């Protein structure tokens, strides 16, 4: 009771000082609230906080009525914005549970409207206002707000968010981060010309440097904050600046100046509605007077500080009781409870529907993925088939061109060679008495027939369609039969151990045939042997090896005579990815052509 008596003179004095501002605000809002239209609600929500919160109690009443009117009009945007202002008014009045409830209601509406700007504002306010009660959660909300604002390029919102996040970092002991965000906020406000926000950035940096003991920087920023608050007519920023000056003088060992600052804050006409600032100043004054050994004033201010703390608790308790009485005593609150239950049921139903929808979407997604993969396979197969078709057409064109060339060789060059040979034979027959000329003509005929044989081999290479080891063996037999008829003393043997159906590319088949042809001709001309063996093997199923071996006298590999065609054979093998191996000794020579399949 004694505490209340001590407070009454102070409270009445502050109420009288605030009456003019309250009357003006009441007249303005009273004239607007009578209309109850969306435009009226928008005009109330558009009023800046610095113009309204000079009279906190009246602002709370006005915004409560605005919330109710917006709800009755079915205007969720206006309701959410009014709840946002109401939450800030509750916070400044020390009614923290009501502030949090209003904020959460606003968050729910903004989320349903997908209003990111509204969510940025509410998350930022919740983060700042929870700082003394739940710092980790405050940081969480503030980070959400900053993340949204940066994603949406909300530079105006970021000016306040960076500043307030610096406060949280400072309280959390992260000094470097705090200074970074204070400075970042100040720079951004200066860039966009935010004159309303500048005083708060200056104040934040002034308080920061005061705590760090950098009094030169602190004084500079506090002076800038005082000037900016006066320029923008922001009374709340001016009061906050005055509190920080008190802290500055106290830390700088100037107790009299600090006491003067705190007393100016307490005696301000609107300070009574900013209960946290008033209680803080009483606490600081008690500490300062105690340091001066002025125990009477120290005790008085400590009692006033304690009374303000008790009054905050009483206000919260009375508010909760009044809300419970209204809930259970009025029909309107009962209806709201019923609506809330219905809303819960709807949310449960929606949750079930959403679950089924998600499952359906997952199944649809799986089906789409399966279909997409099958479509990819079909496309790949189609592309492969088209490529094979193009390759087949290209091979057919090449084959047709080979056939055309082979026909040209056979019909033109072959027929002409045949005519020349027959003519020479007839000439030789008619020149019986000129044996020397006849011998030369017969030599030319023999050479011509050999040329004709080589031409037929070339025509075969062009016209070949079956590119298998069996086709190669067949042609080698024809080739060896020809040489057998011309060289009766030479014996030939061909052996094939490759599996049936082994396919060869045209280039590899031609390489093996030409290499065998060259090796056999060299053996006949130079080896002096009587036997030539040709063998074909397919070791490990991925290579083919052809060996041509004679039983002649051999030669020095290091001194290979020109004209043996070994260089050409080596080039042919290397061009198709193979190798040519040559062994020669007194008992004969081996030529090995080793190619990949």
C-alpha positions as CSV (number, residue, x, y, z in Angstrom):
1,X,0.0,0.0,0.0
2,X,2.9,2.4,0.9
3,X,4.5,1.7,-2.5
4,X,1.2,2.6,-4.3
5,X,1.0,5.9,-2.3
6,X,4.6,6.7,-3.3
7,X,3.7,6.2,-7.0
8,X,0.4,8.1,-7.1
9,X,1.8,11.7,-7.3
10,X,4.2,10.6,-10.1
11,X,1.6,8.8,-12.0
12,X,-1.0,11.6,-11.8
13,X,1.6,14.1,-12.9
14,X,2.5,12.0,-16.0
15,X,-1.1,11.4,-16.9
16,X,-1.9,15.1,-16.9
17,X,1.1,15.8,-19.1
18,X,-0.1,13.1,-21.7
19,X,-3.8,14.2,-21.7
20,X,-3.4,16.6,-24.7
21,X,-1.8,14.0,-26.9
22,X,-4.4,11.4,-25.9
23,X,-7.3,13.7,-26.8
24,X,-5.9,14.5,-30.2
25,X,-5.3,10.8,-31.0
26,X,-8.8,9.8,-29.7
27,X,-10.5,12.5,-31.9
28,X,-8.7,11.3,-35.0
29,X,-9.2,7.5,-34.5
30,X,-12.7,8.0,-33.1
31,X,-13.8,9.8,-36.3
32,X,-12.2,7.0,-38.4
33,X,-13.5,4.0,-36.4
34,X,-17.2,5.1,-36.9
35,X,-17.0,4.3,-40.6
36,X,-16.0,0.7,-40.3
37,X,-14.9,0.3,-43.9
38,X,-11.8,-1.2,-45.4
39,X,-10.5,2.2,-46.3
40,X,-10.9,3.4,-42.7
41,X,-9.0,0.3,-41.4
42,X,-6.2,0.9,-44.0
43,X,-5.9,4.5,-42.9
44,X,-5.4,3.4,-39.2
45,X,-2.9,0.7,-40.1
46,X,-1.0,3.2,-42.3
47,X,-0.2,5.5,-39.3
48,X,3.5,5.2,-38.3
49,X,4.3,3.8,-34.9
50,X,6.2,6.9,-33.8
51,X,2.9,9.0,-34.3
52,X,0.7,6.5,-32.4
53,X,2.7,5.1,-29.5
54,X,3.0,8.4,-27.7
55,X,-0.2,7.2,-26.1
56,X,0.2,3.5,-25.7
57,X,-3.0,2.7,-23.7
58,X,-5.2,4.5,-26.2
59,X,-3.4,2.9,-29.1
60,X,-4.1,-0.6,-27.6
61,X,-7.8,0.2,-27.4
62,X,-7.9,1.6,-30.9
63,X,-6.1,-1.4,-32.5
64,X,-8.2,-3.9,-30.5
65,X,-11.3,-2.3,-32.0
66,X,-9.7,-2.2,-35.5
67,X,-8.9,-5.9,-35.3
68,X,-12.5,-6.7,-34.4
69,X,-13.9,-4.5,-37.2
70,X,-11.6,-6.0,-39.8
71,X,-12.6,-9.5,-38.7
72,X,-16.3,-8.6,-38.9
73,X,-15.8,-7.2,-42.4
74,X,-14.0,-10.3,-43.5
75,X,-10.8,-8.3,-44.2
76,X,-7.9,-10.6,-43.2
77,X,-5.2,-8.2,-44.6
78,X,-6.4,-5.4,-42.4
79,X,-6.8,-7.7,-39.4
80,X,-3.3,-9.0,-39.6
81,X,-1.8,-5.5,-40.0
82,X,-3.8,-4.2,-37.0
83,X,-2.7,-7.3,-34.9
84,X,0.9,-6.4,-35.8
85,X,0.5,-2.9,-34.5
86,X,-1.4,-4.1,-31.4
87,X,1.4,-6.6,-30.6
88,X,4.0,-3.7,-30.6
89,X,1.7,-1.6,-28.4
90,X,1.4,-4.5,-25.9
91,X,5.1,-5.0,-25.9
92,X,5.9,-1.3,-25.2
93,X,3.3,-1.4,-22.4
94,X,5.0,-4.4,-20.8
95,X,2.1,-6.9,-21.6
96,X,4.3,-9.5,-23.1
97,X,1.9,-12.5,-23.3
98,X,-0.7,-10.4,-25.1
99,X,2.0,-9.2,-27.5
100,X,3.2,-12.7,-28.3
101,X,-0.4,-13.9,-28.9
102,X,-1.2,-11.0,-31.2
103,X,2.0,-11.7,-33.2
104,X,1.2,-15.4,-33.6
105,X,-2.3,-14.5,-34.8
106,X,-0.8,-12.1,-37.3
107,X,1.7,-14.8,-38.5
108,X,-1.1,-17.3,-39.1
109,X,-3.1,-14.8,-41.2
110,X,0.0,-13.6,-43.2
111,X,1.0,-17.2,-43.9
112,X,-2.5,-18.0,-45.2
113,X,-2.4,-14.9,-47.4
114,X,1.2,-15.7,-48.5
115,X,2.0,-12.1,-47.5
116,X,5.8,-12.2,-47.3
117,X,6.2,-8.6,-46.4
118,X,3.8,-9.0,-43.4
119,X,5.8,-12.1,-42.3
120,X,9.0,-10.2,-42.5
121,X,7.7,-7.5,-40.2
122,X,6.1,-9.9,-37.7
123,X,9.1,-12.3,-37.5
124,X,11.4,-9.3,-37.0
125,X,9.3,-7.8,-34.2
126,X,9.0,-11.2,-32.5
127,X,12.7,-11.7,-32.7
128,X,13.4,-8.3,-31.1
129,X,10.8,-8.5,-28.4
130,X,11.8,-12.0,-27.2
131,X,15.4,-11.0,-26.7
132,X,15.2,-10.7,-22.8
133,X,13.0,-13.7,-22.3
134,X,14.3,-16.3,-24.9
135,X,17.4,-15.2,-26.8
136,X,17.9,-18.3,-28.9
137,X,14.3,-18.2,-30.2
138,X,14.6,-14.5,-30.7
139,X,17.7,-15.1,-32.9
140,X,15.8,-17.8,-34.8
141,X,12.8,-15.5,-35.6
142,X,15.1,-12.7,-36.6
143,X,17.1,-14.9,-39.0
144,X,13.8,-16.0,-40.6
145,X,12.9,-12.4,-41.1
146,X,16.3,-11.5,-42.6
147,X,16.3,-14.5,-44.9
148,X,12.8,-13.6,-46.3
149,X,13.7,-9.9,-46.6
150,X,16.9,-10.6,-48.5
151,X,15.2,-13.1,-50.8
152,X,12.5,-10.5,-51.6
153,X,14.9,-7.5,-51.8
154,X,13.0,-5.7,-49.0
155,X,15.7,-3.1,-48.4
156,X,13.5,-0.9,-46.2
157,X,12.7,-3.8,-43.9
158,X,16.3,-4.9,-43.8
159,X,17.5,-1.6,-42.4
160,X,15.6,-2.2,-39.1
161,X,16.2,-6.0,-39.2
162,X,20.0,-5.6,-39.4
163,X,20.0,-3.0,-36.6
164,X,17.9,-5.3,-34.3
165,X,19.9,-8.4,-35.2
166,X,23.0,-6.4,-34.1
167,X,21.3,-6.0,-30.7
168,X,20.8,-9.7,-30.5
169,X,24.3,-10.5,-31.5
170,X,25.6,-8.0,-28.8
171,X,23.4,-9.7,-26.1
172,X,24.7,-13.1,-27.3
173,X,28.3,-12.0,-26.8
174,X,29.1,-12.0,-30.6
175,X,30.7,-8.5,-30.6
176,X,32.2,-8.5,-34.1
177,X,28.9,-9.7,-35.6
178,X,27.0,-7.0,-33.6
179,X,29.2,-4.2,-34.9
180,X,29.0,-5.6,-38.5
181,X,25.2,-5.5,-38.5
182,X,24.9,-2.1,-36.8
183,X,27.2,-0.6,-39.4
184,X,25.5,-2.4,-42.2
185,X,22.1,-1.1,-41.1
186,X,23.4,2.4,-40.8
187,X,25.0,2.3,-44.3
188,X,21.8,0.9,-45.8
189,X,19.6,3.5,-44.2
190,X,21.8,6.3,-45.4
191,X,21.7,4.9,-49.0
192,X,17.9,4.7,-49.2
193,X,17.3,7.9,-47.2
194,X,15.6,6.3,-44.2
195,X,15.5,9.3,-41.9
196,X,13.1,7.6,-39.4
197,X,15.4,4.7,-38.9
198,X,18.7,6.6,-38.7
199,X,18.3,7.7,-35.0
200,X,18.0,4.0,-33.9
201,X,21.2,3.0,-35.8
202,X,23.1,5.9,-34.2
203,X,21.7,5.0,-30.8
204,X,22.6,1.3,-31.3
205,X,26.2,2.1,-32.3
206,X,26.5,4.7,-29.4
207,X,25.4,2.1,-26.9
208,X,27.7,-0.5,-28.4
209,X,30.8,1.6,-28.2
210,X,29.8,2.7,-24.7
211,X,29.8,-0.9,-23.6
212,X,33.2,-1.5,-25.3
213,X,34.7,1.6,-23.5
214,X,35.3,3.5,-26.8
215,X,33.8,6.8,-25.5
216,X,35.0,8.9,-28.4
217,X,33.1,6.8,-30.9
218,X,30.2,6.5,-28.5
219,X,29.8,10.2,-28.0
220,X,29.9,10.9,-31.8
221,X,27.1,8.4,-32.5
222,X,25.0,9.5,-29.6
223,X,25.2,13.1,-30.7
224,X,24.2,12.0,-34.2
225,X,21.3,10.0,-32.8
226,X,20.1,13.0,-30.7
227,X,20.2,15.3,-33.8
228,X,18.5,12.7,-36.0
229,X,15.7,12.0,-33.5
230,X,15.0,15.8,-33.2
231,X,14.9,16.1,-37.0
232,X,12.5,13.2,-37.4
233,X,10.4,14.3,-34.4
234,X,10.7,10.7,-33.1
235,X,9.9,11.0,-29.4
236,X,10.6,7.4,-28.6
237,X,14.0,7.5,-30.3
238,X,14.8,10.7,-28.3
239,X,13.9,9.0,-25.0
240,X,16.1,6.0,-26.0
241,X,18.9,8.3,-26.8
242,X,18.6,10.0,-23.4
243,X,18.8,6.6,-21.7
244,X,22.0,5.8,-23.6
245,X,23.5,9.2,-22.6
246,X,22.8,8.2,-19.0
247,X,24.7,4.9,-19.6
248,X,27.5,6.8,-21.3
249,X,28.0,9.2,-18.4
250,X,27.7,6.4,-15.8
251,X,30.4,4.3,-17.6
252,X,32.5,7.4,-18.0
253,X,32.4,8.1,-14.3
254,X,30.2,11.2,-14.5
255,X,27.4,10.2,-12.1
256,X,25.8,13.6,-11.9
257,X,25.3,13.9,-15.6
258,X,24.0,10.3,-15.7
259,X,21.5,11.0,-12.9
260,X,20.2,14.1,-14.8
261,X,19.7,12.0,-18.0
262,X,17.7,9.3,-16.2
263,X,15.6,11.8,-14.3
264,X,14.7,13.6,-17.6
265,X,13.5,10.2,-19.0
266,X,11.3,9.5,-16.0
267,X,9.8,13.0,-16.0
268,X,8.9,12.9,-19.7
269,X,5.1,13.0,-20.2
270,X,5.0,9.8,-22.3
271,X,7.6,7.8,-20.4
272,X,5.0,6.3,-18.1
273,X,3.7,4.2,-20.9
274,X,7.1,2.8,-21.7
275,X,7.4,0.8,-18.5
276,X,10.6,-1.0,-19.3
277,X,12.5,2.3,-19.9
278,X,11.1,3.8,-16.6
279,X,12.0,0.8,-14.5
280,X,15.5,0.7,-16.1
281,X,16.1,4.3,-15.2
282,X,14.9,3.8,-11.6
283,X,17.3,0.8,-11.3
284,X,20.2,2.9,-12.7
285,X,19.4,5.8,-10.3
286,X,19.3,3.5,-7.3
287,X,22.8,2.2,-8.3
288,X,24.2,5.7,-8.8
289,X,22.8,7.1,-5.6
290,X,24.2,4.2,-3.7
291,X,27.6,4.8,-5.3
292,X,27.4,8.4,-4.0
293,X,26.4,7.1,-0.5
294,X,23.1,8.9,-0.8
295,X,21.2,6.0,0.6
296,X,17.9,7.7,1.1
297,X,17.5,8.5,-2.7
298,X,19.0,5.1,-3.5
299,X,16.3,3.4,-1.4
300,X,13.5,5.5,-2.9
301,X,14.5,4.7,-6.4
302,X,14.9,1.1,-5.6
303,X,11.4,1.0,-4.2
304,X,10.0,2.7,-7.3
305,X,11.9,0.2,-9.5
306,X,10.5,-2.7,-7.5
307,X,7.0,-1.2,-7.7
308,X,7.2,-0.9,-11.4
309,X,8.3,-4.6,-11.6
310,X,5.3,-5.5,-9.4
311,X,3.0,-3.4,-11.5
312,X,4.0,-5.3,-14.6
313,X,3.3,-8.6,-12.9
314,X,-0.1,-7.3,-11.7
315,X,-1.0,-6.0,-15.1
316,X,-0.3,-9.4,-16.7
317,X,-2.2,-11.3,-14.0
318,X,-5.3,-9.0,-14.3
319,X,-5.2,-9.2,-18.0
320,X,-5.3,-13.0,-18.0
321,X,-8.1,-13.1,-15.4
322,X,-10.2,-10.6,-17.4
323,X,-9.7,-12.7,-20.6
324,X,-10.8,-15.8,-18.8
325,X,-13.9,-14.0,-17.4
326,X,-14.8,-12.7,-20.9
327,X,-14.2,-16.2,-22.4
328,X,-16.6,-17.9,-20.0
329,X,-19.2,-15.1,-19.5
330,X,-20.0,-13.9,-22.9
331,X,-21.7,-15.7,-25.7
332,X,-19.4,-14.2,-28.3
333,X,-16.3,-15.8,-26.7
334,X,-18.1,-19.2,-26.6
335,X,-18.8,-18.8,-30.3
336,X,-15.1,-18.1,-30.9
337,X,-14.2,-21.3,-29.0
338,X,-16.6,-23.3,-31.1
339,X,-15.2,-21.8,-34.2
340,X,-11.7,-22.6,-33.0
341,X,-12.7,-26.3,-32.5
342,X,-14.2,-26.3,-36.0
343,X,-11.1,-24.8,-37.3
344,X,-9.0,-27.6,-35.7
345,X,-11.3,-30.2,-37.3
346,X,-11.0,-28.5,-40.6
347,X,-7.2,-28.4,-40.2
348,X,-7.2,-32.1,-39.3
349,X,-9.4,-32.9,-42.4
350,X,-7.1,-30.7,-44.5
351,X,-4.1,-32.5,-43.1
352,X,-5.6,-35.9,-44.1
353,X,-6.5,-34.6,-47.5
354,X,-3.0,-33.1,-47.9
355,X,-1.5,-36.5,-46.8
356,X,-3.5,-38.3,-49.5
357,X,-2.6,-35.6,-52.0
358,X,1.1,-35.9,-51.2
359,X,0.9,-39.7,-51.5
360,X,-0.9,-39.3,-54.8
361,X,1.7,-36.8,-56.0
362,X,4.5,-39.2,-54.9
363,X,2.9,-42.0,-56.8
364,X,2.3,-39.7,-59.8
365,X,5.9,-38.6,-59.5
366,X,7.1,-42.2,-59.5
367,X,4.9,-42.9,-62.5
368,X,6.2,-39.9,-64.3
369,X,9.8,-40.9,-63.5
370,X,9.2,-44.5,-64.8
371,X,7.5,-43.2,-67.9
372,X,10.3,-40.7,-68.5
373,X,12.9,-43.4,-68.2
374,X,11.0,-45.7,-70.5
375,X,10.6,-42.9,-72.9
376,X,14.3,-42.2,-72.7
377,X,15.0,-45.9,-73.4
378,X,12.6,-45.8,-76.4
379,X,14.1,-42.6,-77.7
380,X,17.6,-44.1,-77.3
381,X,16.5,-47.3,-79.1
382,X,14.9,-45.3,-81.8
383,X,18.0,-43.1,-82.1
384,X,20.2,-46.2,-82.2
385,X,17.9,-47.8,-84.9
386,X,18.0,-44.7,-87.0
387,X,21.8,-44.6,-86.6
388,X,22.1,-48.2,-87.6
389,X,19.8,-47.6,-90.6
390,X,21.9,-44.6,-91.6
391,X,25.1,-46.7,-91.3
392,X,23.5,-49.6,-93.2
393,X,22.5,-47.2,-96.0
394,X,26.0,-45.8,-96.0
395,X,27.5,-49.3,-96.2
396,X,25.1,-50.1,-99.0
397,X,26.1,-47.0,-100.9
398,X,29.8,-48.0,-100.4
399,X,29.1,-51.6,-101.5
400,X,27.2,-50.3,-104.6
401,X,30.1,-48.1,-105.4
402,X,32.5,-51.0,-105.0
403,X,30.4,-53.2,-107.2
404,X,30.3,-50.4,-109.8
405,X,34.1,-50.1,-109.7
406,X,34.6,-53.9,-109.8
407,X,32.3,-54.1,-112.9
408,X,34.3,-51.3,-114.5
409,X,37.6,-53.2,-113.8
410,X,36.2,-56.5,-115.0
411,X,34.3,-55.2,-118.0
412,X,36.8,-52.7,-119.3
413,X,40.3,-53.2,-117.9
414,X,39.8,-57.0,-117.5
415,X,38.4,-57.5,-121.0
416,X,41.2,-55.3,-122.5
417,X,43.9,-57.3,-120.7
418,X,42.3,-60.6,-121.9
419,X,42.3,-59.2,-125.5
420,X,46.0,-58.2,-125.2
421,X,46.9,-61.6,-123.8
422,X,45.1,-63.5,-126.5
423,X,46.6,-61.3,-129.1
424,X,50.1,-61.9,-127.8
425,X,49.6,-65.7,-127.7
426,X,48.4,-65.7,-131.3
427,X,51.4,-63.6,-132.2
428,X,53.7,-66.0,-130.4
429,X,52.1,-68.9,-132.2
430,X,52.6,-67.2,-135.6
431,X,56.3,-66.4,-134.9
432,X,57.7,-70.0,-134.8
433,X,60.9,-69.2,-136.4
434,X,61.9,-66.3,-134.2
435,X,62.5,-68.0,-130.9
436,X,63.9,-65.0,-129.1
437,X,61.0,-62.8,-129.8
438,X,58.6,-65.6,-129.1
439,X,60.2,-66.1,-125.6
440,X,59.9,-62.5,-124.8
441,X,56.3,-62.5,-125.9
442,X,55.5,-65.5,-123.7
443,X,57.2,-63.8,-120.8
444,X,55.0,-60.8,-121.3
445,X,52.0,-63.2,-121.5
446,X,53.0,-64.8,-118.2
447,X,53.4,-61.4,-116.6
448,X,50.0,-60.3,-118.0
449,X,48.3,-63.4,-116.6
450,X,49.8,-62.6,-113.2
451,X,48.5,-59.1,-113.5
452,X,45.1,-60.4,-114.5
453,X,45.2,-62.6,-111.3
454,X,46.0,-59.6,-109.2
455,X,43.2,-57.7,-110.8
456,X,40.7,-60.5,-109.9
457,X,41.9,-60.4,-106.3
458,X,41.3,-56.7,-106.2
459,X,37.8,-57.2,-107.7
460,X,37.1,-59.8,-105.1
461,X,38.2,-57.4,-102.3
462,X,35.8,-54.8,-103.7
463,X,32.9,-57.2,-104.2
464,X,33.1,-59.3,-101.1
465,X,29.9,-59.3,-99.1
466,X,30.5,-62.1,-96.5
467,X,33.2,-60.7,-94.2
468,X,34.0,-63.8,-92.1
469,X,37.1,-66.0,-91.5
470,X,35.5,-68.7,-93.7
471,X,35.4,-66.2,-96.6
472,X,39.0,-65.4,-96.0
473,X,39.9,-69.1,-96.0
474,X,38.0,-69.7,-99.2
475,X,39.9,-66.9,-101.0
476,X,43.2,-68.0,-99.6
477,X,42.5,-71.5,-101.0
478,X,41.8,-70.0,-104.5
479,X,45.0,-67.9,-104.2
480,X,47.1,-70.9,-103.1
481,X,45.7,-73.1,-105.9
482,X,46.8,-70.5,-108.4
483,X,50.4,-70.5,-107.1
484,X,50.4,-74.3,-106.8
485,X,49.6,-74.5,-110.5
486,X,52.4,-72.1,-111.3
487,X,55.0,-73.6,-108.9
488,X,54.6,-77.4,-108.9
489,X,57.7,-77.9,-106.7
490,X,56.2,-75.8,-103.8
491,X,53.8,-77.4,-101.3
492,X,51.1,-75.4,-99.6
493,X,49.0,-76.1,-96.5
494,X,46.2,-74.0,-95.0
495,X,44.9,-74.6,-91.5
496,X,42.0,-72.8,-89.7
497,X,41.2,-73.3,-86.0
498,X,39.0,-70.3,-85.5
499,X,35.3,-70.9,-84.5
500,X,32.7,-70.8,-87.2
501,X,31.0,-67.4,-87.9
502,X,33.8,-65.1,-86.6
503,X,33.3,-61.8,-88.4
504,X,35.9,-59.5,-89.6
505,X,35.7,-55.9,-90.8
506,X,36.5,-55.2,-94.4
507,X,39.7,-53.5,-93.5
508,X,40.9,-56.4,-91.3
509,X,39.9,-59.1,-93.9
510,X,41.8,-57.2,-96.6
511,X,44.8,-56.7,-94.3
512,X,45.0,-60.5,-93.6
513,X,44.6,-61.4,-97.3
514,X,47.1,-58.9,-98.6
515,X,49.6,-59.8,-95.9
516,X,49.3,-63.5,-96.7
517,X,49.6,-62.8,-100.4
518,X,52.8,-60.7,-99.9
519,X,54.3,-63.3,-97.5
520,X,53.7,-66.2,-99.9
521,X,55.1,-64.3,-102.9
522,X,58.2,-63.4,-100.8
523,X,58.7,-67.0,-99.8
524,X,58.3,-68.3,-103.3
525,X,60.8,-65.7,-104.7
526,X,63.5,-65.6,-101.9
527,X,63.3,-68.4,-99.4
528,X,64.5,-71.3,-101.6
529,X,62.1,-73.6,-99.6
530,X,59.7,-76.3,-100.7
531,X,56.9,-75.8,-98.2
532,X,54.6,-72.9,-97.1
533,X,52.2,-73.3,-94.1
534,X,49.4,-70.8,-93.4
535,X,47.5,-71.0,-90.1
536,X,44.6,-69.0,-88.7
537,X,43.9,-68.9,-84.9
538,X,41.5,-67.0,-82.6
539,X,43.1,-67.0,-79.1
540,X,40.9,-66.0,-76.2
541,X,38.1,-65.2,-78.6
542,X,39.1,-61.5,-79.0
543,X,42.0,-61.6,-81.5
544,X,42.9,-63.3,-84.7
545,X,46.4,-64.4,-85.6
546,X,47.6,-65.5,-89.0
547,X,51.0,-67.1,-89.4
548,X,52.8,-67.7,-92.8
549,X,55.8,-70.0,-92.3
550,X,58.3,-71.4,-94.9
551,X,61.2,-73.9,-94.6
552,X,63.7,-71.8,-96.5
553,X,67.1,-70.6,-95.6
554,X,65.9,-67.3,-93.9
555,X,67.5,-63.9,-93.9
556,X,68.9,-61.3,-91.5
557,X,66.0,-59.2,-90.2
558,X,68.3,-56.3,-89.5
559,X,69.3,-56.2,-93.2
560,X,66.0,-56.7,-95.0
561,X,66.4,-56.2,-98.7
562,X,64.2,-53.8,-100.5
563,X,61.2,-55.0,-102.5
564,X,60.0,-57.6,-100.0
565,X,56.9,-55.5,-99.1
566,X,57.4,-56.0,-95.3
567,X,57.0,-52.3,-94.7
568,X,53.6,-52.3,-96.4
569,X,52.5,-55.3,-94.4
570,X,53.5,-53.6,-91.1
571,X,51.6,-50.4,-92.1
572,X,48.4,-52.4,-93.0
573,X,48.5,-54.2,-89.6
574,X,49.1,-51.0,-87.6
575,X,46.3,-49.2,-89.4
576,X,43.7,-51.7,-88.1
577,X,45.1,-51.8,-84.6
578,X,47.3,-54.9,-84.9
579,X,51.0,-55.7,-85.1
580,X,53.3,-57.6,-87.5
581,X,55.9,-59.9,-86.0
582,X,58.8,-61.3,-88.1
583,X,61.0,-64.3,-87.2
584,X,63.7,-65.6,-89.5
585,X,66.4,-68.2,-88.9
586,X,68.3,-70.9,-90.9
587,X,65.4,-73.2,-90.8
588,X,62.9,-70.8,-92.3
589,X,60.9,-67.6,-91.8
590,X,57.7,-66.8,-89.9
591,X,55.5,-63.8,-90.6
592,X,52.8,-63.3,-88.0
593,X,49.9,-60.8,-88.3
594,X,48.1,-60.3,-85.0
595,X,44.8,-58.3,-85.1
596,X,42.0,-57.5,-82.6
597,X,38.6,-58.8,-83.5
